[in-house]
Structures are given as C-alpha cells and as structure tokens.
Amino acid sequence: MDSIKLEEAYNSGNDTIDIPTDGGRYDVNISQRTKKSVYWDDDMPSSVRRCTWFFKRESDSRYVPYEEQFAQQIENEYRNAVLNNTWHKRLEFPGGETIVMHNANVIVHFTASSQPDEWGMVQGEGMRPRVVKRGVEDFATIEDGEPSQVDHVVFVVHGIGKFCDVKFRNIVECVDDFRSISLELQNSHFRKYKDENRIGRVEFLPVLWHSVLHGDATGVDQRLKAITLPSTQKLRNFVNDTLMDILFYTSPVYAQCIADTVGTEMNRLYQLFCNRNPSFQGAVSVAGHSLGCCVLFDLLLHQKDEDIDDTPTQEQYVPPTQPEVIQPVETLNGEVEEDTEEESEMTLEDLLAKVGLKEKVKVFNDEQIDMEALTMCSESDLKDLGLPMGPRKKLQGILKEEQQKKKSSRLVNKKQSADKKKKAEEERRIRQQIEQEMEKQQEASQQSSPHRSSSMTVDYLLGSAGTGQPSVKYPQLDFQPNSLFAFGSPIGIFLSARGVQNIGEDFKLPTCPRVFNVFHPFDPVAYRLEPLVNAYTSSCKPVLIPHHKGRKRLHLELKESLTRVGADIKHKIMESLKSTWNSINEFAKAHKSSQLSLEEQVDSQMSSVMHDLDDDKSDTASQVSNYEDDMVVGQLNEGRRIDYVLQERPIESFNDYIFALTSHGCYWESEDTVLLVLREIYGPLGMMPQMPGPDSSKNTFPSGPVPLYNKPQSGVGPPPPQFTQAVPPMGHSPSVPQMSAGLPPQSMNRPMSAPPPPSHNFGPPPMQGFLKK
C-alpha cells in the first residue's frame, strides 16, 4: 500500500510533498529519497529507494536493492538481452564489479574479490557470487500494509534508562515489535471481525522522557560526571544512566521535570494524531513499563474530573501529591531570616581593568572620582580625562548595565523577602495547629490510660504534599484515558514506601476507570496492587493470563497434574492407615476395657492429618485464578481483578533467578500480553478474541465490569470472594484463506533456446516498489 502511494505520487510529478507511510508514523520525501518520523525525533532520516533489481546478501539471505542508477544500467542491459536473445553476456562495471546474465532466470553478480576467469570459474578463495533478482513479484516478506482505520490509540511510556530490554533496544524499537504482534493477533484472533470490517487496528505511540531529563537543560549528566569515581567506569555510567532515574523521580525538582515531559508529550502526540487523522473517533489508553507505570499512575491520580466530587471520604486513599522540600526560612528564635546577601559591587579598579584602562587609575584617584561620582560623569567629562572613544563608550555601557542590575536586584530581594515572610507565617500556623492537635491527643491518651508511666511522640512538620512526598504540579491531559496498562510495574512498592497501607475499595483514578497490572512471575521489579486495595486478596493468586494458543503451557499443566495426583495418593494412604487403626482399636476394645480412649486419640490424629491434606489440595487448586472465576476487587478496575500474571516459558521454570533480568523486558515480545491489551480494548465493544483449539467457541474471554459487593459493616471481617459467570461464547469464526501479498509478475521466464518473436512484449520494469534500505 505504501509502495503504491509513493509510485503514484512519483508518476504524477508530486515528488516534493511528504507522503505518509507506515500507518502515518513516517513521512517520505520522494525528491530527497528520505523517510522521517512524525511523532518522535530521529537521529537521522532513513533512506528510501525506488527498487527494481536486488542482490541476495550472503550473511542473512536477504535481498537488498541496488542503487537506482546502478539498477537502471542493469535494466537496460536486460532489455537488450531479452530483445536480441544475447545471453551469457558479461557486463563490466566500475570498481571491478561484474554481472553475468546466463538467462532471464539466472543472473549472478561477482564482486571485486571473486572475479571469474574466461570460463566463468572463480579462482582463489573469494566470496561466492551474489544471486541477482529482478522485481518483487514473489517476495513473501512484503506485507500489504496497515489498515487506515484506527480504532484505539495507546501511548506507551518507558521506564528507567534509554534501553527497554536486554537487547539494548530503545522504546521506539520495542513499541514497533509490540505493534507488529498486535497486527498479527488481529489477523489470527479477530479475523471474523476484520472480515466484517468491524475493526481496523490499534496504534501504539511511544512517549520519551529520558533524553529530556538527561539533556543539557537540566545539567544532570554534567553534575553526575563531576562526582562519579573513575573506577569501574562502565558500571558507574550504566548506574548513572538507568538506576539513578529512580532517585531522580523521588526528587521534587526532577520529578517535576519528568511529570511535565510525560504530560506535555502525550498532549502533543494526541493533538498531532488528531490533526493527521481527523476522522478518528476511538478511545485512548495509556501503558507504562517499569518506572513509567509510576509516572502514569501519579499523573492520572492528579487529573481533575469535573463530573466527580473530589472531596474524599475518610475511607478513601488520599495519596499525597508525592517529596515537598520546606525551605529553612526561620532562625532558631522563630524570626524570619532576611536575604541580605547581595552581589559584591564592582570597584573602580575592576571596572577600569575590564575596559582596558588600568593605567588610568592614578588619574581617577587624583581627580577623586569614585564609582558614585563616575556614574554622574558625562561623556565630555570622560573625554577631558583623556580617555579614548572606545573605552569611553564601553565604560558608559557597563555603568548603565550595573545600574539596571542593582535596580532589578532590589525588586527581586524585596519580593523574595515578602514571600519568605508569608511562608514563615503559614508554617507557624501549621505548627501551632499540629501542636494543638498533639496536645489534645496526649491529654486524651492520658485520660484513657492513667496508669501508663511514659509515652513517646515524634514531632514532624507535615507539608501540603504529605511527609516524605515530593510536591509536584502535574499537568492536565487533553483526553481521558480508557485504561492504564502497567507492565512490570513497581507502583505497589512506591505506594508502600510512601506510607500507604491501604488505598481502599472505593478508590479509583479520577479520569481512568480501569487499571491492569500485568507482570511476569519472575520479574524482580514488579509488585502486586490488589493487597493494597483489599488486604483479604493477599491470599488470592493473581489471574493467570491464557496462552495465545488457547491453553496453558504444557509444563504448567503437567506440574498441576503431578501435584494433584500426589495429593490424591496421600489421601488414599491416610484413609488406609485410618482403617488399620480402627481395626487395631476394635481388637483392643474386645480384650481390655482400659483402652476405650484409643478410638478418640486415633480419630483426633486422623482428623488433623485429613485437614492438612484438604488444605494442600485447596492451595494447589488456588495457585492461579481463571477468567471464569474472577473475584470482585474494589473500584480501581471497575470491580474486576487488577493483577494479571503471565505464564513462564518451559525453559524459565528450571531456574527463576537466571531469567529474572530478562523477564523484566519480556513484555514487548509477549503475544499473551498483547492479546490481553487487545481483549480489553475490543471486549467492551462485544468483540472477543477467538482462541485456537479443537473447539474455539469455548476458548473465549469474558469481558465487562463486575458488579461490586456491598461494603461490610464496621467490625465485620472481609466478605468472601464473589464469582461471576462468564460471558457466553461468541461462536467459531470460519477460516479465511490468507491473501497473497505479491504483485503481478513482471519478469519473463522463457527458456534460453527459444528466441522471442519480433513482436515480443517483455513488459515494463517492475517499478512498483519502494523499499527501506
């Protein structure tokens, strides 16, 4: 599709305008043969070629296009060979390059290191000749292109560092993989709705903030470089570039920079996307990886919803806006410390040395001219002192500049002094209020516990953002996201480190109704969220994300089967043992009356053992939850489950420590993760993925919100988990044959011995393909 658009623009002569390609994420300038990204900055634009002839690269067996001028020369020689039936022709090109056309189907390219002799044999140990190909008609790797219809936009925020996985790929490359998997799954699992033209595609756009934080504007890298030790340089550079981002986000200065960058960048991308896609009517979601999840959570936490009353209740989690730094504006006596420090004034000697008149100091001293008298001197007065015109003009300019600096400095100092006085008064008021509350609490404590001998209290100043939390002014978004997808998220540990013990079942983000916490079971950075919503859910396992092929992985099923069989064997052994004990007891009762208590002892021991066995079986059965048995968990995700765990691969189950590092970056290439995102995007619209298998109608996901249970009364324990029925299956979608992406054949496949007729039409060269270099 992109190639056809470029070819049409080239043939029409509109080669000066930019043609959108790759789903609108890039613009191609045909006249310059360059491709530039639209939504992010590239280091350098990619090159684009109008391709007709290709050679097969030996390293990866990939066909690479020739330069356009070189390809045109080969095309001219090919046309002559076809018309005149002159094959076995050896073509010499500059640089020692040689191409031999044996026939229309066999053309080889000899490089300078593999020159053939007069018999066509290669002497020495040079490379093998390259295979040359004309046209793109049988290329199976050329895709048709992305659908023009965009149903949903997802902004993806990266985590710490500039690389997102162990392959050292940046966020743009990782999101490209995520998008490609999404298109493949739409063709396989949403084929029915795609054939009905009910769905288009989901656009994923990366949001970059690392380059801004470590840019020249903040000066972070320069300060880190100055204080970094010279030993283990590579390790320290890695720590400064990645792990330090976590500390920067806990700083009020740099947390503000990150929040502003992410918020303004998402607004910019949203407005740019809407301008380039005026017919877009879909929804918007946000996704984050690692630290990016925390940035998004805090950003969405501070959005303002005009339709909802923002006044929180006592049971709701009121998270602090994240650490406030209180400036020490008071002295030990409680008085406001005035900022009396002023810049040192320039002396007469310094001023004259600055304009190159240091030798004139004696003249000024003889005339008793100081800095104050110098400001009142006119140009004629300075001329009478024997000063040249150049230094005279410089002197007057510097004096004028110094006067303006003094005036502005006075205004700034006056304003700062007023602000500090106001802030000091506010802090006094807060201290007084806290002291009064503490006194009341202490009196109440003494009244309730008169016999307590001593008590200890900790005094601290509570800022507007909460103790230990940065005060950040978060920007407001131009859209209301539909969902927040958190991949490998440390949100739970960040909230716990801020002192949050429970966010409450009634808590939800103001403008984002759904939150999905997706993690790999071995991810060392990921933490759960459900226990912070309801402590009762800490004993409940996270939801196991189904495999994209429609079942659990084989090693997980085998593990569960072995565990279940082991529990059954233990149960049967204990039943047999209990029967044996009963027989012994009956025998003992028949001979001695003093053994009447033996039956009670046996029954007690057997009951305890059987109870332990039942607990083992229940633990085995509840290792993971299924979609059909979703439990109600608060309002953070509309009453649905929040934590979703991926299935580890068979090789990962051997040692979780070895694969812990790679698991943190596995989400970009995980079909299961992408399928979960697509299911939550299209599921509310009534379009569920069709899972492969013997009966695909049974392999569907339920969707939609789950009704909340009534909150328990005070003093009552947590309610038992409630379960909902799955949505009826959508039915099986008929298999549709895949359409070939090839173009009509352009080259002639005639035998060498059959000469073409005089009126033979071998067709124009295949000029339909623009391919990336």
C-alpha positions in Angstrom: 0.0 0.0 0.0 2.8 2.4 0.9 4.7 1.5 -2.3 1.7 2.1 -4.5 1.1 5.5 -2.9 4.8 6.5 -3.5 4.7 5.3 -7.1 1.5 7.2 -7.8 3.0 10.4 -6.4 6.2 9.8 -8.3 4.4 9.3 -11.6 2.1 12.3 -11.1 5.1 14.6 -10.5 4.2 15.4 -6.9 7.6 14.4 -5.6 8.1 17.4 -3.4 5.3 16.7 -0.9 5.6 14.4 2.0 3.7 11.1 1.6 2.6 9.4 4.9 3.7 5.8 5.3 3.9 3.1 7.9 0.4 3.8 9.2 1.1 7.6 9.2 4.0 7.4 11.6 6.5 8.4 8.9 6.6 10.9 6.0 8.6 10.1 2.8 10.0 12.9 0.7 10.3 11.3 -2.8 12.6 14.0 -4.2 15.1 13.6 -1.4 14.5 9.8 -1.0 14.3 10.1 2.8 11.8 8.9 5.4 11.4 10.9 8.6 9.4 10.1 11.7 6.4 12.2 12.6 5.8 11.6 16.3 9.4 11.4 17.6 12.8 12.7 16.7 15.2 10.5 14.7 18.9 10.8 14.8 19.0 10.7 11.1 16.3 10.0 8.4 16.1 6.7 6.7 16.9 6.3 3.0 14.2 5.2 0.6 14.9 3.7 -2.9 12.8 3.0 -6.0 13.7 -0.6 -6.3 13.8 -2.8 -9.4 16.9 -5.0 -9.0 18.1 -6.9 -5.9 21.0 -9.0 -4.8 20.9 -11.7 -2.2 23.1 -10.9 0.8 25.1 -13.8 2.0 25.0 -13.0 5.7 21.3 -13.3 6.2 20.0 -14.4 2.8 18.1 -11.1 2.5 17.5 -9.4 -0.8 19.0 -5.9 -0.8 18.1 -3.3 -3.5 20.7 -1.8 -5.8 21.2 1.9 -6.1 18.8 3.4 -8.5 21.4 4.4 -11.1 23.1 1.0 -11.0 19.7 -0.8 -11.2 18.8 1.3 -14.3 22.0 0.2 -16.1 21.2 -3.5 -15.3 17.7 -2.9 -16.6 18.9 -1.5 -19.9 21.3 -4.5 -20.4 18.5 -6.9 -19.5 16.1 -5.3 -22.1 18.8 -5.7 -24.8 19.4 -9.3 -23.9 15.7 -10.1 -24.0 15.1 -8.4 -27.3 18.2 -9.7 -29.0 18.4 -13.1 -27.2 22.0 -12.4 -26.3 22.6 -14.3 -23.1 25.8 -15.4 -21.4 26.8 -11.8 -21.5 29.4 -10.4 -19.2 28.8 -6.9 -18.0 31.7 -4.9 -16.6 31.1 -2.1 -14.1 33.4 0.4 -12.4 35.1 -0.8 -9.2 35.7 -4.3 -10.6 32.1 -5.4 -10.4 30.9 -8.0 -12.9 27.4 -9.2 -13.7 26.9 -12.3 -15.9 23.4 -12.9 -17.4 23.1 -16.6 -18.2 19.3 -16.3 -19.0 16.3 -14.5 -17.8 16.2 -16.5 -14.5 19.9 -17.0 -13.7 21.9 -13.7 -13.2 24.9 -13.5 -10.9 27.0 -10.7 -9.6 30.7 -11.1 -9.0 32.3 -8.6 -6.6 35.9 -7.5 -6.8 37.1 -10.2 -4.5 35.5 -13.0 -6.6 36.3 -12.3 -10.2 35.7 -15.2 -12.7 38.1 -16.2 -15.4 37.2 -16.5 -19.1 35.5 -19.8 -18.5 33.3 -18.4 -15.7 35.2 -20.1 -12.9 36.1 -18.2 -9.7 39.8 -18.5 -8.8 41.1 -18.4 -5.2 39.1 -18.3 -2.0 36.9 -15.3 -2.7 33.2 -15.0 -1.8 30.6 -16.8 -3.7 28.8 -14.8 -6.4 25.7 -13.0 -5.5 22.3 -14.0 -6.8 20.6 -11.2 -8.7 16.8 -10.9 -8.8 14.5 -8.7 -10.9 11.3 -7.4 -9.5 9.4 -8.0 -6.3 6.5 -10.2 -7.5 7.4 -13.3 -5.4 8.6 -11.7 -2.2 6.6 -13.2 0.6 8.0 -10.9 3.2 6.4 -7.7 1.8 3.3 -7.1 3.8 0.2 -5.4 2.3 0.4 -2.6 4.9 -1.6 -1.4 8.0 -5.3 -0.6 7.8 -6.1 3.0 7.6 -8.8 2.8 10.2 -7.5 3.4 13.7 -9.9 2.2 16.5 -7.8 3.0 19.5 -4.6 4.8 20.4 -2.2 3.7 23.2 0.5 6.0 24.5 3.4 3.9 25.9 5.8 5.4 28.5 9.2 3.8 29.0 10.9 3.2 32.3 14.4 3.9 33.5 17.3 4.4 31.1 17.3 4.7 27.3 17.0 1.0 26.7 14.0 -1.1 27.4 15.2 -4.7 27.3 18.3 -6.9 27.4 18.7 -6.5 23.6 19.5 -2.8 24.3 16.6 -1.6 22.2 15.0 1.8 22.8 11.3 2.4 23.3 10.7 3.1 19.6 12.0 -0.3 18.6 10.2 -2.1 21.4 6.9 -0.4 20.6 7.4 -1.4 16.9 7.6 -5.0 18.0 4.5 -4.6 20.2 2.6 -3.1 17.3 3.6 -5.8 14.8 2.5 -8.5 17.2 -0.8 -6.7 17.6 -1.4 -6.7 13.8 -0.6 -10.4 13.7 -3.0 -11.2 16.5 -5.8 -9.2 14.9 -5.4 -11.2 11.8 -5.5 -14.5 13.7 -7.7 -14.0 16.7 -10.0 -11.2 15.4 -10.3 -12.5 11.9 -14.0 -12.7 11.9 -14.5 -9.0 12.9 -11.7 -8.0 10.5 -13.5 -9.7 7.6 -16.7 -7.9 8.6 -14.8 -4.5 8.6 -15.8 -4.0 12.2 -12.2 -3.4 13.4 -9.2 -1.6 12.0 -6.1 -1.5 14.1 -4.7 -0.2 17.4 -2.0 2.5 17.2 0.8 2.4 19.8 2.9 5.6 20.1 6.0 5.8 22.3 6.4 8.7 24.8 10.0 9.6 25.5 11.3 11.5 28.6 14.7 10.1 29.4 16.5 12.4 26.8 14.9 15.5 28.4 15.9 14.5 31.9 19.5 13.9 30.9 19.7 16.8 28.4 21.7 20.0 28.6 18.8 21.9 30.1 18.8 20.1 33.4 22.6 19.6 33.6 22.2 16.2 35.3 24.8 14.4 33.4 27.4 17.1 33.9 26.9 17.0 37.7 26.9 13.2 37.8 30.1 13.1 35.8 31.8 15.5 38.2 31.1 13.4 41.3 31.5 9.9 39.7 34.5 7.9 40.7 36.9 6.9 37.9 36.9 3.2 38.8 34.6 0.6 37.1 33.6 3.3 34.7 31.2 1.3 32.5 29.3 0.1 35.6 29.1 3.6 37.0 27.9 5.0 33.7 25.3 2.4 33.5 24.1 3.2 37.0 24.0 6.9 36.3 22.1 6.4 33.1 19.5 3.9 34.4 19.2 3.3 38.1 19.6 7.0 39.0 16.3 7.7 37.3 14.6 6.1 40.3 16.2 8.6 42.7 15.5 11.5 40.3 11.8 10.7 40.4 11.8 10.9 44.2 13.4 14.4 43.9 10.9 17.3 43.7 13.0 19.1 41.1 13.5 16.2 38.7 10.1 14.6 39.4 8.5 17.9 38.2 10.7 17.7 35.0 9.6 14.1 34.3 5.9 14.8 35.0 5.9 17.8 32.8 7.7 16.0 30.0 5.3 13.0 30.0 2.2 15.1 30.3 3.0 17.6 27.7 4.4 15.0 25.3 1.2 12.9 25.5 -0.8 16.1 24.8 1.4 16.9 21.9 1.1 13.4 20.4 -2.6 13.4 20.9 -3.2 16.7 19.2 -0.8 15.8 16.4 -2.5 12.4 15.9 -6.0 14.0 15.8 -4.7 16.6 13.2 -3.3 13.9 11.0 -6.4 11.7 11.5 -9.4 14.0 11.6 -11.8 11.1 11.2 -10.6 9.3 14.4 -13.4 8.7 16.8 -11.9 6.0 19.0 -10.7 6.0 22.6 -7.3 6.5 24.1 -5.4 4.4 26.7 -2.0 4.6 28.3 0.6 2.0 29.0 3.8 2.1 31.1 6.8 -0.1 31.6 8.7 -0.2 34.9 9.1 3.4 36.3 6.8 4.7 33.5 3.9 3.0 35.3 4.5 5.0 38.4 4.8 8.2 36.4 1.4 7.5 34.7 -0.2 6.4 37.9 0.8 9.7 39.7 -0.2 11.7 36.6 -3.6 10.1 36.4 -4.1 10.4 40.1 -3.9 14.2 39.9 -6.3 14.7 37.0 -9.4 16.7 37.6 -12.8 15.3 36.7 -15.4 18.0 36.7 -18.2 15.5 36.9 -17.0 13.9 40.1 -16.8 15.4 43.6 -13.2 15.5 44.5 -13.9 15.6 48.3 -12.5 12.3 49.6 -14.0 10.3 52.4 -12.1 9.0 55.4 -12.1 5.5 53.9 -10.7 6.6 50.6 -7.0 6.7 49.8 -5.9 10.3 49.6 -2.4 9.9 48.2 -0.1 12.8 48.7 0.9 14.5 45.5 4.2 12.8 46.0 8.7 14.8 48.3 7.8 18.6 49.5 11.0 20.5 50.3 10.5 23.1 53.0 13.0 25.9 52.8 14.6 26.8 56.1 13.3 30.4 56.3 13.2 30.7 60.1 16.0 31.2 62.6 16.2 29.3 65.9 14.4 32.2 67.5 11.5 31.8 65.1 12.3 35.1 63.3 12.3 35.3 59.5 15.8 35.4 58.2 16.1 38.2 55.6 18.0 37.5 52.5 20.5 40.3 52.9 23.2 38.7 50.8 23.9 40.9 47.8 26.3 40.6 45.0 29.6 42.2 45.6 29.8 45.6 44.0 32.3 46.3 41.3 35.2 48.5 42.4 36.7 51.3 40.3 39.9 49.4 39.7 38.0 46.3 38.4 35.9 48.5 36.1 38.9 50.2 34.6 40.7 46.9 34.2 37.6 45.5 32.4 37.7 48.2 29.8 41.5 48.2 29.4 42.2 51.5 31.3 44.0 50.1 34.3 46.8 52.6 33.8 44.3 55.4 34.3 43.6 54.5 38.0 46.0 57.2 39.1 44.2 59.9 37.1 40.9 59.0 38.6 42.4 59.0 42.1 43.9 62.4 41.5 40.6 63.8 40.5 38.9 62.0 43.5 36.5 60.1 41.3 34.9 57.0 42.8 32.1 54.8 41.5 29.3 57.1 42.6 31.0 60.1 41.0 31.7 58.1 37.9 28.0 57.4 37.3 27.4 61.2 37.2 30.1 61.9 34.7 29.0 62.8 31.2 30.8 61.8 28.0 32.5 65.2 27.8 33.9 64.8 31.3 35.4 61.4 30.5 36.8 62.9 27.3 38.5 65.7 29.4 40.2 63.0 31.4 42.0 61.8 28.3 40.0 58.6 27.7 39.8 57.3 24.1 36.4 56.9 22.5 36.3 53.1 22.5 37.0 52.6 26.2 34.8 55.6 27.0 31.8 54.0 25.3 32.5 50.7 27.0 32.7 52.4 30.3 29.3 54.1 29.9 27.7 50.9 28.8 29.0 49.0 31.8 27.9 51.7 34.2 24.4 51.7 32.7 24.2 47.9 32.9 25.3 47.9 36.5 22.6 50.4 37.4 19.9 48.3 35.9 21.2 45.2 37.7 21.1 46.9 41.0 17.5 48.1 40.4 16.3 44.7 39.4 18.1 43.1 42.3 16.4 45.3 44.8 13.0 44.4 43.3 13.8 40.7 43.4 15.1 40.8 47.0 12.0 42.7 48.1 9.7 40.1 46.5 11.7 37.2 48.0 11.6 38.8 51.4 7.8 39.2 51.2 7.3 35.6 50.0 9.5 34.2 52.8 7.6 36.2 55.4 4.3 34.8 54.0 5.6 31.3 54.0 7.0 31.6 57.5 3.6 32.8 58.8 2.0 29.8 57.1 4.4 27.4 58.7 3.9 29.0 62.1 0.1 28.5 61.7 0.6 24.8 60.7 3.0 24.2 63.6 0.5 25.7 66.1 -2.3 23.7 64.7 -0.2 20.5 64.9 0.9 21.3 68.4 -2.7 21.8 69.5 -3.8 18.6 67.9 -0.9 16.7 69.6 -1.7 18.2 72.9 -5.4 17.1 72.6 -4.3 13.6 71.7 -1.8 13.5 74.5 -4.5 14.6 77.0 -7.0 12.1 75.7 -4.3 9.4 75.9 -3.5 10.2 79.5 -7.2 10.2 80.4 -7.8 6.8 78.7 -4.6 5.3 80.1 -3.9 6.9 83.5 -1.6 4.1 84.7 0.8 4.4 81.7 4.1 5.6 83.1 5.6 7.0 79.9 5.0 7.6 76.3 7.0 8.7 73.3 5.9 11.0 70.5 7.6 12.1 67.3 7.2 15.7 66.1 7.4 16.4 62.4 6.2 19.1 60.1 3.5 17.9 57.6 3.8 19.7 54.3 1.0 20.1 51.8 2.1 17.0 49.9 2.5 14.7 52.9 5.5 13.6 54.8 8.3 12.4 52.6 6.5 13.0 49.4 7.5 15.4 46.6 5.3 18.3 45.8 4.7 18.2 42.1 2.3 20.1 40.0 1.1 17.6 37.5 -0.1 18.8 34.1 -3.7 18.1 33.0 -4.2 15.8 30.0 -6.3 16.8 26.9 -8.0 13.4 27.0 -9.5 10.9 29.4 -7.8 7.5 29.1 -9.9 4.4 28.9 -7.4 2.1 30.6 -4.0 2.0 32.2 -1.9 -1.0 31.3 1.1 -1.4 33.7 3.8 -3.8 32.5 6.3 -4.9 35.2 5.0 -2.2 37.5 6.6 -1.1 40.8 3.5 1.0 41.7 2.9 -1.2 44.8 6.3 -0.7 46.3 6.3 3.0 45.6 2.9 3.4 47.4 4.2 1.3 50.3 7.4 3.3 50.6 5.2 6.4 50.8 3.5 5.0 53.8 0.3 3.9 52.1 -1.1 0.8 53.8 -4.4 0.5 52.1 -5.9 2.6 49.3 -9.4 1.3 50.0 -12.0 -0.5 47.9 -13.7 2.8 46.9 -10.6 4.4 45.5 -10.3 4.8 41.7 -8.5 7.1 39.4 -10.5 10.3 38.6 -10.5 10.0 34.8 -9.3 6.5 34.2 -11.8 3.8 35.1 -9.6 0.7 34.5 -6.2 -0.4 35.7 -4.4 -3.6 34.7 -1.3 -4.7 36.5 0.5 -7.2 34.2 3.7 -8.9 35.3 5.9 -11.9 34.7 6.1 -14.2 37.7 9.9 -13.8 37.8 10.1 -10.0 37.2 12.1 -8.6 40.1 10.7 -5.1 39.6 7.0 -6.0 39.5 4.7 -5.8 42.6 1.0 -6.6 43.2 -1.7 -4.0 43.7 -4.7 -6.0 44.9 -3.5 -6.4 48.5 -3.3 -2.6 48.8 -7.0 -2.4 47.7 -8.2 -5.2 49.9 -5.9 -7.0 52.4 -8.1 -10.1 52.0 -6.8 -10.6 48.4 -3.2 -11.2 49.6 -4.1 -14.9 49.9 -5.7 -14.9 46.4 -3.4 -15.6 43.5 -3.3 -13.2 40.5 -5.2 -14.1 37.4 -3.3 -16.3 35.0 -3.2 -14.8 31.5 -4.2 -17.5 29.0 -1.7 -18.5 26.4 -2.4 -17.0 23.0 -2.7 -20.5 21.5 -5.7 -21.3 23.7 -4.4 -23.3 26.6 -2.0 -23.4 29.5 1.6 -24.2 28.7 2.3 -27.9 28.8 4.8 -27.8 31.7 2.3 -25.9 33.9 -0.5 -28.4 33.2 2.0 -31.3 34.0 3.0 -29.6 37.2 -0.6 -29.2 38.3 -1.4 -32.8 37.4 1.5 -34.2 39.3 0.6 -32.1 42.4 -3.0 -33.2 42.2 -2.0 -36.9 41.8 0.4 -36.6 44.7 -2.3 -35.2 46.9 -4.8 -38.0 45.9 -2.2 -40.7 46.7 -1.5 -39.2 50.1 -5.2 -39.0 50.8 -5.7 -42.7 49.9 -2.7 -43.8 52.1 -4.1 -41.9 55.1 -7.6 -43.5 54.5 -6.0 -46.9 54.5 -4.0 -46.1 57.6 -7.1 -44.9 59.4 -8.9 -48.1 58.6 -5.9 -50.1 60.0 -6.0 -48.0 63.2 -9.7 -48.6 63.5 -9.2 -52.4 63.3 -6.5 -52.3 65.9 -8.8 -50.2 68.1 -11.6 -52.7 67.8 -9.3 -55.5 68.7 -8.0 -53.7 71.7 -11.5 -52.8 72.9 -12.5 -56.5 72.8 -9.7 -57.5 75.2 -9.2 -54.6 77.5 -11.8 -52.2 78.8 -9.0 -49.7 79.7 -8.4 -48.9 76.1 -11.6 -47.1 75.5 -9.8 -43.8 74.9 -7.8 -45.2 72.0 -10.5 -44.6 69.5 -10.8 -40.9 70.4 -7.0 -40.5 70.1 -6.9 -42.1 66.7 -9.9 -40.1 65.4 -8.2 -36.9 66.6 -4.9 -37.6 64.9 -6.6 -38.7 61.7 -8.8 -35.6 61.6 -5.8 -33.4 61.9 -4.0 -35.2 59.1 -7.0 -35.2 56.8 -7.5 -31.5 57.5 -3.9 -30.8 56.4 -4.4 -32.8 53.2 -7.5 -30.8 52.4 -5.5 -27.6 52.9 -2.9 -28.8 50.5 -5.4 -29.6 47.8 -7.1 -26.2 48.2 -3.7 -24.5 47.9 -2.9 -26.4 44.8 -6.3 -25.6 43.2 -5.9 -21.9 44.0 -2.5 -21.2 42.7 -3.9 -19.1 39.9 -7.3 -17.7 39.2 -9.1 -18.2 35.9 -11.1 -15.7 33.9 -14.3 -17.6 34.5 -13.8 -17.2 38.3 -12.9 -13.6 38.6 -13.2 -12.2 42.1 -14.6 -8.7 42.9 -11.8 -6.4 43.9 -12.6 -2.7 44.6 -13.4 0.0 42.1 -9.9 0.6 40.8 -10.7 -1.7 37.8 -14.4 -1.4 37.8 -14.7 -4.2 40.3 -12.7 -6.6 38.3 -9.3 -8.2 39.1 -6.3 -6.0 38.8 -3.2 -8.3 38.9 -2.6 -10.5 35.9 0.4 -12.8 35.7 2.0 -14.3 32.5 2.8 -17.9 32.1 6.5 -18.6 32.2 8.2 -20.5 29.4 9.3 -24.1 30.0 13.0 -23.2 30.0 12.3 -20.4 32.5 10.8 -22.8 35.0 14.2 -24.5 35.6 15.7 -21.5 37.5 13.8 -18.3 38.1 17.0 -16.4 39.2 18.7 -16.9 35.8 15.7 -15.5 33.9 14.8 -12.7 36.4 16.6 -10.0 34.5 15.3 -10.9 31.0 11.8 -11.3 32.4 11.5 -7.5 33.1 11.8 -6.8 29.4 9.8 -9.7 28.0 6.5 -7.8 27.6 7.4 -6.2 24.3 7.6 -9.6 22.5 4.9 -11.4 24.5 1.9 -12.4 22.4 -0.1 -13.1 25.6 0.5 -9.5 26.9 -0.6 -8.0 23.5 -3.6 -10.3 23.4 -4.7 -9.1 26.8 -4.5 -5.5 25.7 -6.5 -6.2 22.5 -9.1 -8.1 24.5 -9.6 -5.2 26.9 -9.8 -2.8 24.0 -12.3 -4.7 21.8 -14.0 -6.7 24.6 -16.3 -3.9 25.8 -17.4 -3.4 22.2 -18.6 -7.0 22.0 -15.7 -8.4 20.0 -13.8 -11.1 21.9 -10.7 -13.0 20.5 -11.3 -16.4 19.1 -8.8 -18.7 20.6 -7.4 -21.6 18.5 -8.2 -25.1 19.5 -10.5 -28.1 18.8 -13.5 -26.0 19.9 -12.7 -22.3 19.6 -16.1 -21.3 20.7 -15.2 -22.4 24.3 -11.9 -20.6 24.3 -13.2 -17.1 24.6 -12.6 -14.5 27.3 -15.3 -13.0 29.4 -15.4 -9.2 29.5 -17.2 -6.3 31.0 -17.3 -4.8 34.5 -18.2 -6.9 37.5 -20.8 -5.5 40.0 -19.4 -4.5 43.3 -20.4 -6.3 46.5 -21.8 -4.3 49.4 -19.2 -3.0 51.8 -19.0 -4.8 55.1 -20.1 -3.1 58.3 -17.6 -2.0 60.8 -16.2 -4.8 62.9 -17.1 -7.4 60.3 -14.3 -9.2 58.5 -13.8 -9.1 54.8 -16.5 -10.7 52.7 -16.0 -14.0 50.9 -15.0 -13.7 47.3 -17.8 -13.5 44.8 -17.7 -15.0 41.4 -19.4 -14.1 38.2 -20.4 -16.2 35.2 -18.5 -15.9 32.0 -20.0 -14.1 29.0 -21.5 -16.7 26.6 -19.0 -17.7 23.9 -19.1 -15.7 20.6 -19.0 -18.7 18.3 -16.4 -20.0 15.9 -15.2 -17.9 13.1 -14.7 -19.7 9.7 -11.2 -20.0 8.5 -10.4 -17.5 5.7 -7.5 -18.1 3.4 -4.7 -15.7 3.5 -4.4 -13.4 0.5 -1.0 -13.2 -1.1 0.9 -10.0 -0.8 2.8 -10.5 -4.1 2.5 -8.2 -7.1 1.7 -9.3 -10.7 4.7 -11.0 -12.3 6.8 -8.6 -14.2 9.7 -10.6 -15.5 9.8 -13.0 -18.4 10.5 -16.7 -17.7 11.4 -18.0 -21.2 13.9 -20.8 -22.0 17.2 -19.7 -23.4 16.9 -21.8 -26.5 13.6 -20.3 -27.7 14.2 -17.0 -29.3 11.5 -14.4 -28.7 9.3 -13.4 -31.6 9.9 -9.9 -33.1 6.7 -8.5 -31.5 7.6 -9.9 -28.1 6.4 -7.7 -25.2 8.5 -8.4 -22.1 6.7 -5.7 -20.1 8.0 -2.6 -18.2 10.4 -3.0 -15.4 8.8 -3.6 -12.0 8.7 -0.1 -10.7 6.0 -0.6 -8.1 8.2 -1.0 -5.0 9.7 1.5 -2.7 11.6 -0.5 0.0 13.6 0.6 3.0 17.3 0.2 2.6 
